[in-house]
Amino acid sequence: MKSEIILSIFAVLVLGSVPYAVNGQLSDIADHVVINEIDINPPGDDSKTISEWVEIFNPTNEEVDIGGWQIASTTILKKTLTIADGTIINPGQFRIYSYQAVWFTDLGERVELRDASGNVIDETPTITDLNNDFTTWQRLYDGFGTNSLDDWKFVTTTAGLTNGKIIIEGEVVGVSISVSSDKTNYLFDETATISGTVSKQIFQEKPFFQQQTVDIIVSGPNYYKIITLYPNMFLEYETSLKLQKVLGVSEGIYDVSVSYGDANIETQFSVGNEIFDIQQIEQAALTITTDKESYLPGETVTIFAETSEIIPFEGLKFQVTNPNGIKIYEGTLFPNSGDGTSAVRGGELNANPDAQFSTTIFMDTVSPTYGIHTIIAQYSTQAATSTFEVTEDVKENKVISLFTDKPAYGLGDTVIISGRLNNLYIAFLDLEIIQTGFALSTDPLAINQKPLDTLGTLKIVDGVRPAGDGSFGYEFKIPINSERLGDYRVTVSKDIGQETIFFKVVENPEEFVAISAPLSISTNKVVYDVGDRMVIFGNVIDPSPRSSFEVPVVSISIITEDGRPLEIIGKVDKKLLSTGGLPQGYEFTGIPDHGGNFRIETSLTVSFFPPGTYQVKAIYDNGKLSTSTLFSVVDPLDIDKSISLQLNKKVFGFGETVLLEGIIPAISQEVGITITLIKPDGDTDVSGAVADNSRFSWSWETPLYEKVSTVFNERVVSSSNYGVYQVEIKTSTISESVFFKVSPNPEEDTLEIAPLQVTTEKAIYNAGETLTVLGSAIKRSQGTEGLVVPDRVKIIISSGKFPFGQIFDSAVYLDNSGNFKSSFVLPIAVIKDGNYKVTAIYQQIRAETVFTVNNEYLIGGDAPLTLLLNIDKDEYSLGETVQISGRPSKLVYLENIVVTVIHEDELQITCGKFVCGRSGSFSARPAPSQSGLFTVDYAIPISDDAKGKYEVIVDTEFGVFSDTFIVTDKPAIVPEEQEPTSLAKRTTEKFNRIPDSFVPISVAEKISDGVEMLPRVLQGSLLTPVRGEEANVNLKISTEDGTCIIGQESDCLVTDSTRGPGTIYEVVEIDGVNYKVRYSGIDARLEKFTILPESSDGNLLDSTWNVEVIKDDQPSRLYYKITYVLPE
């Protein structure tokens, strides 16, 4: 054996790590930890020394926990090494293990690598080593494996080192290199440092396999030196050069040329007795541009060009071609003269002093060609191209169009107003700009705000003259005066009609966010002292004028937190209040201005507002719109009261501000308060506040958009920004929490906090799978001094039938956010088919949920042994991955399984249902688990030849079994030659475990990361947990107009399973569009459906699909998902 391997009576490992880099996608590299090399007969007597060893390798890009894994001999001795718990193998890392003397036999040995559950992860072929030397069995390349004996070679050992890296022909990804010197000018006897980076590591194969070197050539006056070095692990390189005359360095300029693979780069530096500049010779360059990127027919395009070198008596030749490649302009330009004119042969004259060459061309209005136009320019040896677009003049369906360049401005900004006349022309239009509303102060009137009738109003009356194409513009500057903050209205009118728009002038226009809610309301504070004045202000985003020139008012009422109205005694006619008064609600009326803003204020007297929490409710236009907000009233003299915390709302939408205000009695001035925000996914944000007169405040902006699950197949789990958030406030003496919710429908949603919740990761499990229990609890605050034992949640798994016998139990700790998780393996021989109950207990609080186990294994009996073969879908697109899985119907161990995928094409002869023969383009030998379960992934090529029907054939020890699938012509992932981006080709929204009997599913385009995504596929399934009730619980899917698409009624378009010979879909027409509908049929425990357009480039129209669950009182769970794709 090699001397590097340390011997011990225990397992000994040698760590080695090499960079794992390859060119192209390595389809034959394993996606799991492998046995990479093994020596079953090292030099010497194996019975006297511990010298046999196994090298394992991690070819994946992630760390793998191999604690509890086993390396086992499967022949006569069957000695098994168990790897220590907590052992991690890093990506690209080697680990070498030795065990006992005579671990392996020298003849007919086969070694397995098993995970902690006993599943075979990898194995060697049957190998023999009688040489008793340093030759070992090793893979051809690190991690290489096609489940063939040809994957291995019997050569001299490379223990702890690479066996070689496979180079796959395919897309060539270029390598780049950079170089620099620490200075550009040096004096003699100084040291020059040359350094740089490479974009990635590359390797060379010939004359032998090795890492590519960085070759540096330094040349100068009678000087030439070659330096060779390797980039480090950070892809950096560096070398130094002593600049001494005795070493042959002379005065002058030195060139540095650096090459790495096919990449090459150069730089220079100078050496001398004094510093002088290096004059870099730059190659002359030509650029050509236009004054705009797009034009309308009838507009003039200004073309100008600049060059770094003017060539005497040379003209710049140019031509312009339309999108069809037809030349529409050409000419020759000469440098502009002093008066700014340019002579054009075949063109026009144009004045443009900013360019050395310039001209103009006119975009014809007669039969214009829309699209990208190309400009090609040639000036001596210099060449350049540019493009511009001609777009169709699309006019709005109204008389006048009107715009401002921004929705909000600051004091002193210039407002740019633009517009156009559509479909007619007049010579003059009236313009009016008027300040319609002032910035509504959040301070009480008596403090900082002047009465509205004392404020001057900005008003501008002017006119605009439209150009020949009907367009017009106007600009004005907002005065720098705080009275000019507020809302403005711009009106352009004439007897033909008028158009009006609004804009705002605010203090911080960069932070301005337009209000999206149709009706909003706020208060100037969240927590008030008794006797304070409260300011209520809000906005109606689209005020509705009436024919009588009235404006609908906003009715504002103040009620208690639980909805009880505050009442006062109102006087009726001339009766006394004490005898004839009637109770009246504490209500106000807000009158919106032209910008929709309204404002009122009131005093919070102790007689009307004793300390407590109140709700302000606003109703607009006879109840068409409504909203509310919360505030609290406290008594600052009540120092015995505990901490008071108040949020401005309980349920928020995206992009809203969460405002928390609190009072901590008897806290010292400027004491720090720790505020922790705990998000639904467990992430935390920690911030702080300082107490000021026992008060503090904190704010946080909710996310702007939902987390999008970026998927390339349907087996991806995503997290969400929606859910319940916890805000924890801590000082050295107190700890309190408040909760709020972020919802997609904040107007109608409510906040419900359960002290304990529990659920399972899935509703249905197969026997042999791992049950994952998830939950959350409101964590009890515990001290930190002395021995503190954190509270745990007890989890009990029991039978769903009386007497509810206990099967498993565990006790788990809560994490920082109050979440907990536990896993249980569901043994096939123990867990029978049926329903089971999960019970969680925390602080004497109980929560329960149920799940179902599907156990289709035949335990005992005379039923024949068969293979349950499954393919995850019936139809795939080019580029997708087929997941093939299977297991025996009885609990037996499978030794040899061969999975073959055959593509049926027109040249093959079929034998009835199946393709004749067994030769296929893909074959695999999966390693089954202890229960016989195996999985194989087959990647469908992206090629037209890959379309058609496929047959999957599984050859086992007890028979041959098969299934089929179809590949359509639309690629799921289109290969691109551009740089990879983070934009997903499609995204999926999933909605799970819905118990309702009626579920409307809205399907519409969405914006994801600023990109428009279109709905393509609607898929769903209905689970009936109670066996025997499948026929009594069924789906009905209909459109908005009541057309039944899927259902059991006679007028439904699909009433039974759509699977038939050679097809799994049925094409139906809905609103003039053909759709492919897939339906599993009734009497299925899991009733499935799929709806997508028949056209491969079509999308689902914006609509609502109504899903009804036809049942009595049986439990059911609906799951559905919508897949969105990028526009074609």
PyMOL commands that set and color helices and strands:
alter all, ss='L'
color gray80, all
select helices_A, chain A and resi 149-151+245-247+452-454+482-484+509-511+577-580+944-946+1030-1032
alter helices_A, ss='H'
color red, helices_A
select strands_A, chain A and resi 15-17+34-39+53-57+64-65+70-73+80-82+88-89+93-98+111-114+120-123+135-139+152-156+180-181+185-187+191-197+203-204+210-211+214-220+223-229+236-242+252-260+263-272+286-290+294-295+300-307+316-321+327-333+344-345+357-362+371-379+382-390+400-404+408-409+414-421+429-438+459-464+471-477+486-494+497-505+519-523+527-529+533-540+554-560+567-570+582-585+587-590+597-603+612-620+625-634+644-647+651-652+657-663+672-678+684-690+695-701+723-730+735-742+756-760+764-766+770-777+792-799+806-813+819-825+834-842+845-854+867-871+875-878+881-888+898-904+910-911+914-915+922-924+934-939+948-956+959-971+986-994+998-1003+1006-1008+1011-1023+1034-1038+1044-1046+1066-1070+1073-1079+1086-1093+1103-1110+1117-1125
alter strands_A, ss='S'
color yellow, strands_A
deselect
rebuild
show_as cartoon
